[in-house]
């Protein structure tokens, strides 16, 4: 029997590849085939409205992963087995279809096996002026909501609201699906078609946690000086919130701050505030330009970014400001959708509902961005971090709706970035709504989760799990930014290890003089560059439908690729925090507090697409190096290693395919053994064989202990044509040579 991949509705059931996925599908549900076996689902209503909620059918007996907006700004993951567990504002739903998840399938059970597992993806997308989201009900119905955010923008039908696709590999499935949507919708671009900002490959420092809004030039200099003295200088700097000229009309001088009014603060001018116009009587920097020139020259900074909100500031711009009047601003009171308030309310949005936002005329928004960015660029600023982006979805009333307004802002922002900053230097933040995600044509970096919260011990494990799971979707559209952390913190090693294999920027928000350079030097090479992996770090396939934070049994495994090696990080996130809304939704007792010791396993097969970097003649054997234990093991592709970890502990495994050269020389590079992502230091491996010898040439970056696996001891070793001593462990084949500390490329030769 030939089973077609394209989803269909048959006898009231949604069928995918012969498997019943949803039952009791209503008659008003429509299916429109798309390309490569995918389809769009929509619905019709007897009456027009600006917001509809339609039932897709009943979902039961499938393990699922969903990504939903727990707050207006941010997504988090949830796993479950029925429609009732799917929250409002779900923006991605992935189902695992196995023999066990069968209902009334068309496939004979004797023909199925665990090898027949496939995955079904639901992506609620933008449909004209409407955006879609998924949500479950207590009766296990899967609903989709379509809304415009403007009572005057109505429809009685949504024909392409939910995209559905299926595939055997979940990572290929999400990539192919996003590419299909890119071509079909034309409103956004896949990450492969975007210019990647150069700062991602350099170590950075953000001022936020170090100073919050009290940031000033002297403090920044003190911070940069303390990094310099420790031998680990940032190459990019983000001057976060606190540099702008703002006014809080609700805070009277000398009176205590009324909680919430800080979010109603508004931008009065595009130029810097007085802190940055004069650094004090003993300082020679009298403006932003001079300050940036000074710190770039003295501290070797390559990139300086500054922060601003998409609306200018949290509360927008000050309508009464003479500097702002040319942008025709007016005071608007945000309207939150049922989805915004249906999960967790946010104090910032609730405050802005009360105090209002100074909103620039959409026809003038490019002028505002262009004036702001051209001023910044003329003062030596290289790029911007643009925050509070999802605010725009609440301002669409009377402006054509949330999708249209978001797109107008996004297009104007991207146009201004292109005009004023050479390298597409933009970091998006607080932008986890589908309005923004599917309007991102050139924006190439976006924050992957809520902030790193240094003072909240129960948030640390949630942060690591959130960034990894959210990257499953976001990593196809942007380079996910896993946020800054503190190098001197009880969880610094845990966070540092995660950043090393996240494929993301590596930056900290240390206070001046409060650093752990031992941790930083596991991430940063002497020249300030980092060993960034090639893709977004994501959970391994066997972790996608497990809860690594609250099920008290699952370790979180995150995989990635370097040029010639794979990498797997294993993290114990259990027993140190709870997902928001999880206990309320399921009425389960709180997870036990305190350290939890768990066992698990890792395997080369956990690294997706390892074959692509191993080459055609690879037989599947790998050298597996454990960063913390320093152990080296040989494993076949499906072999396993046991791992035991307590709460907030981790291990990182470099997976290096073993190549056979000559008669029987087995060799695989590992990289810098004292760096979290050891294999990121390996750029190339070549072999030269002549009559009398075999020479393995490895191009490597950085300095320190450089390791490789070899089944035979070399005769001698050269580094940059100079003979060097090496060590060889004949028990496990670990070959080690010490490289001088430098960030430049080194040619390492092993002669046999």
C-alpha positions in Angstrom: 0.0 0.0 0.0 1.3 3.5 -0.9 0.8 6.0 1.9 0.8 9.6 0.8 2.5 12.2 3.0 0.2 15.0 2.3 -2.3 15.6 5.1 -5.9 14.8 4.3 -9.3 14.8 6.0 -11.1 11.5 5.7 -14.2 10.3 7.5 -13.9 13.2 10.0 -10.2 12.4 10.8 -7.0 14.2 9.9 -4.8 11.6 8.3 -1.0 12.0 7.9 0.9 9.2 6.2 -2.0 6.8 6.8 -2.1 7.6 10.5 -5.0 9.2 12.3 -3.8 12.4 14.0 -7.0 14.2 14.9 -10.5 12.8 15.2 -13.9 14.7 15.1 -12.6 17.2 12.6 -15.4 19.8 12.1 -16.9 20.2 8.6 -15.8 23.8 8.3 -12.1 22.9 8.3 -10.4 23.3 4.9 -7.2 21.7 3.6 -5.1 23.3 0.9 -2.1 21.2 -0.3 1.2 23.0 -0.4 4.5 21.7 -1.7 6.5 18.6 -0.8 3.7 16.8 1.0 2.7 19.7 3.2 -0.6 21.5 3.5 -2.4 24.5 5.0 -5.4 24.2 7.2 -8.0 26.8 7.6 -11.7 27.3 8.5 -14.8 29.3 7.6 -17.3 31.0 9.9 -20.8 32.2 9.2 -20.0 35.7 10.4 -17.0 38.0 10.1 -14.9 38.9 13.2 -11.5 40.3 14.1 -10.9 37.1 16.2 -12.0 33.6 15.6 -11.3 30.4 17.5 -11.8 27.2 15.4 -11.6 23.6 16.4 -9.3 21.4 14.4 -10.4 18.2 16.1 -9.4 16.0 19.0 -5.8 15.2 19.7 -5.0 12.2 21.9 -2.2 9.5 22.5 0.6 11.4 20.8 3.7 12.6 22.6 4.1 16.2 21.7 6.5 19.2 22.1 5.0 22.6 21.9 6.5 26.1 22.2 4.1 28.6 23.6 4.3 32.2 24.8 4.1 32.1 28.6 4.3 35.9 28.6 3.7 38.4 25.8 7.5 38.5 25.3 8.8 34.9 25.6 8.2 31.3 24.6 8.9 28.3 26.7 8.6 24.6 25.9 6.0 22.1 27.2 5.7 18.3 26.5 2.6 16.2 26.9 0.4 13.5 25.4 -3.0 15.1 24.8 -4.7 18.2 23.5 -5.7 19.4 27.0 -2.1 20.0 27.9 -1.5 22.5 25.0 -1.5 26.1 26.3 -2.9 29.2 24.7 -0.4 31.0 22.5 1.3 27.8 21.2 3.3 28.8 18.2 4.8 25.4 17.3 3.5 21.9 17.9 5.5 18.7 17.1 4.0 15.3 17.4 5.9 12.0 17.5 4.0 9.3 15.5 5.0 5.7 16.5 3.2 2.4 16.5 2.1 3.0 20.1 0.4 6.3 19.1 -1.9 4.5 16.6 -5.6 5.1 16.7 -7.4 3.8 13.7 -4.6 3.7 11.2 -4.6 2.5 7.6 -1.3 0.8 8.0 -1.1 -2.8 8.8 0.5 -3.3 12.3 2.7 -6.1 11.0 4.3 -3.5 8.7 5.2 -1.1 11.4 8.1 -0.9 13.8 10.0 1.6 15.9 12.0 2.4 12.8 8.8 3.8 11.3 8.6 6.7 13.7 7.9 10.0 12.0 7.1 13.5 13.1 4.1 15.8 12.4 4.6 19.5 12.6 1.9 22.1 13.1 3.0 25.8 12.6 0.3 28.5 13.1 1.4 31.2 10.7 0.4 34.6 9.3 -2.6 34.6 7.0 -2.9 38.0 5.3 -3.7 40.5 8.1 -4.3 37.8 10.7 -1.9 35.8 12.9 -2.6 32.3 14.2 -1.9 30.4 17.4 -2.9 27.0 18.8 -4.5 26.1 22.1 -6.0 23.0 23.7 -9.2 22.4 25.6 -10.1 20.2 28.6 -11.9 17.9 26.1 -8.6 17.4 24.2 -9.7 19.5 21.3 -7.0 21.3 19.4 -8.1 24.8 18.5 -6.5 27.5 16.4 -7.1 31.1 17.0 -6.9 33.7 14.2 -6.9 37.4 15.2 -6.1 40.8 13.6 -5.8 43.0 16.7 -8.1 45.6 15.2 -11.9 45.4 15.5 -12.2 47.0 12.1 -10.1 44.3 10.4 -12.5 41.3 10.1 -12.8 38.1 8.1 -15.2 35.1 7.9 -12.5 32.7 6.7 -8.9 31.9 7.3 -7.6 29.6 4.5 -3.9 29.3 5.3 -3.8 29.7 9.1 -2.0 26.5 10.1 0.8 24.8 8.2 1.2 21.0 8.6 4.0 18.8 7.4 5.6 15.5 8.3 9.0 13.8 8.1 11.3 11.1 9.4 13.9 13.5 10.8 12.5 16.3 13.1 15.4 18.6 12.3 15.1 18.2 8.6 11.3 18.6 9.0 11.5 22.0 10.7 14.1 23.2 8.3 12.2 22.1 5.2 8.9 23.5 6.6 10.4 26.9 7.2 11.9 27.0 3.7 8.5 26.1 2.2 6.8 28.9 4.2 9.6 31.3 3.2 8.8 30.7 -0.5 5.0 30.5 -0.1 4.4 33.5 2.2 7.3 35.7 1.0 7.2 37.7 4.3 10.4 36.4 6.0 13.6 34.6 5.2 15.3 31.5 6.4 18.5 32.0 8.3 20.6 30.6 5.4 19.5 33.6 3.3 20.5 36.3 5.8 23.8 38.1 6.4 25.3 37.0 9.8 26.7 39.8 11.9 30.4 39.4 12.6 30.2 40.1 16.4 28.9 36.6 16.9 32.4 35.2 16.6 33.9 37.4 19.3 33.6 37.6 23.1 31.4 40.4 24.4 30.3 42.3 27.5 26.8 43.8 28.1 26.4 46.5 30.7 22.9 45.5 31.9 23.4 43.4 35.0 26.6 45.3 35.8 24.9 48.7 36.1 21.2 48.4 35.0 20.0 51.9 34.0 22.8 53.6 36.0 25.3 52.8 33.3 27.8 55.6 32.7 31.1 56.1 30.9 33.3 55.7 33.9 31.8 52.4 34.9 32.2 51.1 31.4 35.8 52.0 31.4 36.4 50.4 34.8 34.8 47.2 33.5 36.8 47.1 30.3 40.0 47.8 32.3 39.3 44.9 34.7 38.8 42.5 31.7 42.0 43.8 30.2 43.9 43.2 33.4 42.6 39.6 33.6 43.8 38.9 30.1 40.4 38.4 28.5 39.2 41.5 26.8 35.8 41.7 25.1 35.7 42.6 21.5 32.1 43.7 21.4 30.3 45.8 23.9 26.5 46.4 24.3 25.7 49.6 26.1 22.3 48.6 27.4 19.4 50.7 28.7 20.5 53.9 30.5 22.2 55.9 27.8 19.2 57.6 26.3 17.5 60.9 27.0 14.2 59.9 28.6 11.5 61.5 30.8 9.2 59.8 33.3 6.2 62.1 33.7 4.7 60.0 36.4 7.6 60.3 38.8 7.9 63.5 40.7 11.3 64.6 41.9 11.9 63.7 45.5 8.9 61.3 45.7 9.2 57.5 45.8 8.8 55.6 42.5 5.3 54.2 41.9 5.7 50.6 40.9 5.0 50.2 37.1 5.6 53.9 36.2 9.2 53.1 35.2 7.8 51.3 32.1 5.9 54.5 31.1 9.2 56.4 30.7 9.4 57.9 27.3 12.2 58.9 24.9 12.7 62.7 24.6 15.6 62.9 22.1 17.5 60.5 19.9 20.8 61.8 21.3 22.6 60.5 24.4 21.7 61.7 27.9 23.9 64.0 30.0 25.8 61.1 31.5 27.4 60.5 28.1 27.8 64.2 27.2 30.3 64.8 30.0 32.1 62.1 32.0 33.0 64.4 34.8 35.6 67.1 35.5 38.5 64.6 35.4 37.5 63.0 32.1 38.4 64.2 28.6 35.4 62.5 26.9 32.7 65.1 26.4 30.3 63.2 24.1 29.3 59.8 22.8 31.6 59.9 19.8 34.7 60.7 21.8 33.8 58.1 24.4 33.4 55.3 21.8 36.5 56.3 20.0 38.5 56.2 23.2 37.3 52.8 24.4 37.8 51.3 21.0 41.3 52.5 20.8 42.3 51.7 24.4 40.6 48.4 24.8 40.6 46.9 21.3 36.9 46.8 20.9 35.7 45.8 17.4 32.0 46.5 17.8 30.0 48.8 20.1 26.2 48.3 20.1 23.7 50.4 22.0 20.2 49.5 23.2 16.8 51.0 22.3 13.2 49.8 22.2 11.3 49.2 19.0 9.0 52.0 20.0 11.9 54.2 21.1 11.7 53.4 24.8 9.5 51.2 27.0 6.8 53.9 27.0 7.5 55.0 23.4 8.4 58.6 22.7 7.4 61.8 24.5 4.7 63.4 22.3 5.4 66.8 23.8 9.1 66.8 23.0 10.1 69.2 20.3 12.6 66.7 19.0 9.9 64.1 18.5 7.1 66.2 17.0 8.3 65.7 13.4 7.4 62.0 13.8 3.7 62.8 14.6 3.6 60.8 17.8 0.4 60.4 19.8 -0.5 58.7 23.1 -2.0 55.3 22.5 -3.3 52.8 25.2 -2.3 49.2 24.3 -5.0 46.6 24.0 -3.9 43.1 25.1 -5.4 40.1 23.4 -6.9 37.2 25.3 -3.7 35.3 24.6 -1.6 38.0 26.1 -3.4 37.7 29.5 -4.4 34.0 29.2 -1.1 32.6 30.5 1.0 34.9 32.7 0.3 38.6 32.8 3.3 41.0 32.6 3.8 44.0 34.8 5.3 46.1 32.0 2.3 45.5 29.7 -0.2 46.0 32.5 1.5 49.3 33.3 1.5 50.5 29.7 -2.2 49.7 29.4 -2.7 52.2 32.3 -0.2 54.9 31.4 -0.1 54.6 27.6 2.6 54.6 24.9 3.9 57.5 22.8 3.5 55.9 19.4 5.2 57.3 16.3 3.0 57.6 13.1 3.7 54.4 11.1 4.3 56.6 8.1 7.2 58.3 10.0 8.7 55.3 11.7 11.5 54.8 9.1 12.4 58.5 9.5 12.7 58.0 13.2 14.9 54.9 12.9 17.0 56.4 10.1 17.6 59.6 12.2 18.5 57.6 15.3 20.7 55.1 13.6 22.5 57.6 11.3 23.3 59.7 14.4 24.6 56.6 16.3 26.7 55.5 13.3 28.2 59.0 13.0 29.3 58.6 16.6 31.1 55.4 16.1 28.3 53.0 17.1 28.4 49.7 15.0 24.9 48.3 15.7 21.9 48.1 17.9 20.0 45.8 20.2 16.3 46.5 19.7 14.1 45.4 22.6 10.5 45.3 23.7 9.4 44.3 20.2 6.2 42.5 20.9 4.7 45.7 22.3 3.7 46.6 18.8 1.1 43.7 18.6 -1.0 45.6 21.2 -1.0 48.8 19.3 -2.7 47.7 16.1 -6.2 48.9 16.8 -7.1 51.6 14.2 -3.8 51.0 12.3 -4.8 48.0 10.2 -4.1 45.4 12.9 -1.1 43.8 14.7 0.4 42.0 11.7 0.4 45.0 9.4 1.8 47.3 12.1 4.5 44.9 13.1 5.5 44.5 9.5 5.7 48.2 9.0 7.9 48.6 12.0 10.0 45.5 11.1 10.6 46.7 7.5 11.5 50.2 8.6 13.9 48.9 11.2 15.6 46.5 8.7 15.8 49.2 6.0 17.5 51.6 8.5 19.9 48.9 9.7 20.9 48.2 6.1 21.4 51.8 5.4 23.4 52.8 8.5 25.3 49.8 9.7 27.5 47.8 7.4 27.2 44.3 8.7 23.5 43.8 9.4 24.4 44.6 13.1 21.0 44.0 14.8 20.0 42.0 17.8 16.3 41.6 18.3 14.8 41.0 21.8 11.5 40.3 23.3 10.2 39.4 19.9 8.7 35.9 20.3 5.5 36.5 18.6 4.7 35.0 15.2 4.0 38.5 13.9 7.7 39.3 14.3 9.1 35.8 13.5 7.3 35.6 10.1 8.1 39.3 9.2 11.9 38.9 9.7 13.4 39.3 6.3 17.0 40.4 7.2 17.1 40.4 11.0 19.6 37.6 11.7 19.9 37.4 15.6 17.1 37.3 18.2 17.2 36.5 21.9 16.1 32.9 22.5 14.5 33.2 26.0 13.7 35.4 28.9 16.7 37.0 30.6 19.5 35.3 32.5 18.3 36.1 36.1 21.4 36.1 38.4 19.4 36.5 41.6 16.8 33.8 40.9 18.4 30.4 41.7 15.3 28.5 40.5 15.5 30.0 37.0 18.9 28.8 36.0 17.9 25.3 34.7 14.8 26.7 33.0 16.9 29.2 31.1 19.2 26.4 29.6 16.2 24.2 28.7 14.2 27.1 27.2 17.0 28.4 24.9 17.7 24.9 23.6 14.1 24.0 22.9 13.1 27.4 21.5 16.1 27.2 19.2 14.4 24.2 17.5 12.1 26.8 15.8 14.0 30.0 16.1 17.2 28.6 14.8 15.7 28.2 11.3 14.9 31.9 11.1 17.6 33.6 13.2 20.8 32.8 15.1 19.3 32.4 18.6 21.0 34.6 21.2 21.2 32.6 24.5 21.7 35.8 26.5 24.6 37.0 28.7 25.5 35.3 32.0 27.9 36.1 34.9 31.3 34.5 34.8 31.5 34.7 38.6 28.2 33.0 39.7 27.3 29.7 41.3 26.0 28.5 38.0 28.6 30.1 35.8 30.2 26.8 34.7 26.8 25.4 33.8 25.9 28.5 31.7 29.3 28.8 30.1 29.2 25.2 28.9 25.8 25.7 27.4 26.9 28.9 25.6 29.9 27.1 24.2 27.8 24.7 22.2 24.8 26.9 21.5 26.1 28.3 18.2 25.3 31.7 19.8 27.1 34.8 20.9 29.2 34.4 24.1 29.0 37.5 26.3 28.8 38.2 30.0 27.3 41.0 32.1 29.9 41.0 34.9 30.3 43.9 37.3 33.7 45.5 37.0 36.3 43.5 38.9 34.0 40.5 39.5 35.1 37.9 37.0 36.1 34.2 36.9 38.8 34.2 34.2 39.2 30.4 34.5 35.7 30.0 33.1 36.1 32.7 30.5 39.3 31.2 29.2 37.4 27.9 28.5 35.3 30.0 26.1 37.5 32.7 24.7 40.8 32.5 22.8 43.7 34.9 23.5 42.7 37.1 20.6 39.1 37.5 21.9 37.5 35.2 19.4 35.4 32.2 20.4 34.9 28.6 19.1 31.3 29.0 17.9 29.6 25.9 16.7 27.9 25.9 13.2 24.3 25.7 14.1 21.8 26.6 16.8 22.2 24.2 19.7 19.1 22.0 20.1 18.0 19.0 22.1 18.9 15.6 20.8 16.2 13.7 19.1 15.6 11.4 22.1 15.1 14.5 24.4 12.5 16.3 22.3 9.5 14.9 24.1 11.0 14.7 27.6 10.8 17.3 30.3 14.4 17.9 31.5 13.4 20.2 34.2 10.5 18.5 36.1 10.2 14.8 35.3 12.9 13.8 37.8 14.4 11.4 35.3 15.6 13.0 32.1 18.9 14.7 31.4 19.0 17.4 28.8 21.3 16.6 25.8 22.1 19.4 23.4 23.9 18.6 20.1 25.8 20.7 17.5 28.4 20.5 14.8 31.8 22.0 14.2 33.6 21.9 10.9 35.0 18.4 11.5 33.5 17.2 14.8 30.2 16.9 16.6 29.6 18.0 20.2 27.0 16.9 22.8 26.4 18.7 26.0 24.6 16.8 28.8 23.0 18.9 31.6 21.2 17.9 34.7 18.4 20.5 35.0 16.3 18.5 37.4 15.5 19.5 41.0 16.4 23.2 40.7 13.3 24.8 39.4 9.7 24.4 38.0 8.2 25.6 34.7 5.7 28.4 35.2 2.0 27.3 34.9 3.1 23.6 34.9 1.9 22.6 38.4 -1.3 24.6 38.1 -2.1 22.9 34.8 -1.5 19.4 35.9 -2.1 19.7 39.7 1.1 17.8 40.4 3.2 18.2 43.5 6.3 20.4 43.4 9.5 18.8 42.2 11.8 17.7 45.0 14.3 20.4 45.9 18.0 19.8 46.3 20.5 17.9 44.2 19.2 15.1 42.0 21.6 12.4 40.7 20.6 11.0 37.3 22.1 8.6 34.8 21.8 8.7 31.1 23.7 7.9 27.9 25.3 9.6 25.0 26.0 8.2 21.5 27.6 9.5 18.3 24.1 8.9 16.7 22.8 11.7 19.0 24.7 14.2 16.7 22.4 14.8 13.7 24.1 15.1 10.3 27.5 13.8 11.6 27.8 11.9 8.3 27.9 15.2 6.4 31.2 16.2 8.1 32.7 12.7 8.3 33.0 12.1 4.6 32.0 9.3 2.3 34.6 6.8 3.4 33.7 6.9 7.1 32.9 3.5 8.7 31.0 5.0 11.7 33.7 4.7 14.3 34.3 7.8 16.5 36.7 9.1 19.1 34.7 10.5 22.0 36.4 12.9 24.4 34.8 14.0 27.7 35.7 17.5 28.7 35.4 17.3 32.5 36.7 13.8 33.0 39.3 13.9 30.3 38.5 10.4 29.2 38.8 9.3 25.6 36.7 6.4 24.2 36.2 4.7 20.9 32.6 4.0 19.9 30.8 2.8 16.8 28.1 5.1 15.5 25.3 3.5 17.6 27.5 2.8 20.6 26.7 4.4 24.0 28.5 5.8 27.0 26.8 6.0 30.4 26.8 9.4 32.1 26.0 10.3 35.7 25.3 13.8 36.8 24.0 15.7 39.8 21.8 18.8 39.6 23.4 21.7 37.8 26.3 19.6 36.6 27.2 18.9 33.0 29.6 17.0 30.7 30.6 17.9 27.2 31.5 15.2 24.6 33.5 16.0 21.5 32.5 13.4 18.9 35.2 13.0 16.2 34.7 10.6 13.3 37.8 8.4 12.9 39.4 8.4 9.5 41.7 5.7 8.1 44.8 6.8 6.2 47.3 4.6 4.4 47.3 1.0 5.4 45.8 1.2 8.9 46.5 4.6 10.4 43.4 5.7 12.4 43.2 9.3 13.2 40.7 11.9 14.4 41.2 15.4 15.7 39.7 16.5 19.0 40.9 20.1 19.4 41.7 22.2 22.4 41.3 20.0 25.4 40.8 22.8 27.8 38.1 24.6 25.9 34.4 23.6 26.4 33.9 23.2 22.7 37.2 21.5 22.0 36.4 20.5 18.4 35.6 24.1 17.4 39.4 24.7 17.2 39.8 22.2 14.3 39.6 23.9 10.9 41.0 21.2 8.5 42.7 17.8 8.4 44.8 16.6 5.4 47.0 13.6 4.8 50.2 13.4 2.7 51.5 9.9 2.0 54.9 9.2 0.4 57.2 6.2 0.2 58.7 6.6 3.6 56.2 8.4 5.7 52.6 9.5 6.3 52.0 13.1 7.5 48.7 14.2 9.0 48.3 18.0 8.8 45.8 19.7 11.1 44.9 23.4 10.9 44.0 24.4 14.4 43.1 27.7 16.2 44.2 29.0 19.6 46.6 27.8 22.2 46.9 25.3 25.0 46.7 21.5 24.9 45.7 20.3 21.5 44.5 16.7 21.3 43.8 14.0 18.8 43.1 10.3 18.7 45.7 8.1 16.9 46.0 4.3 17.0 49.7 4.6 16.4 52.3 6.8 18.0 53.8 9.4 15.6 57.6 9.5 15.0 57.6 13.3 15.7 55.4 16.4 15.6 55.8 19.9 14.1 53.9 23.1 14.8 54.3 25.8 12.2 57.3 23.9 10.8 59.0 23.8 14.2 59.5 20.4 15.9 57.6 20.2 19.2 57.4 17.6 22.0 54.2 15.6 22.3 52.7 13.0 24.6 51.0 9.8 23.5 48.9 7.5 25.7 49.2 4.1 24.2 46.2 2.8 26.3 43.6 5.1 24.8 45.4 6.7 21.8 45.3 10.3 23.1 47.9 12.3 21.3 48.6 15.8 22.9 50.8 18.7 21.9 51.1 22.0 23.6 50.4 25.1 21.4 51.6 28.6 22.3 48.7 30.8 23.3 47.5 32.7 20.2 44.3 33.1 18.3 45.8 32.7 14.9 45.7 29.5 12.8 48.4 26.9 13.5 49.6 24.2 11.2 50.1 21.0 13.3 51.8 18.0 11.7 52.1 14.5 13.0 54.6 12.4 11.0 54.4 8.6 11.0 
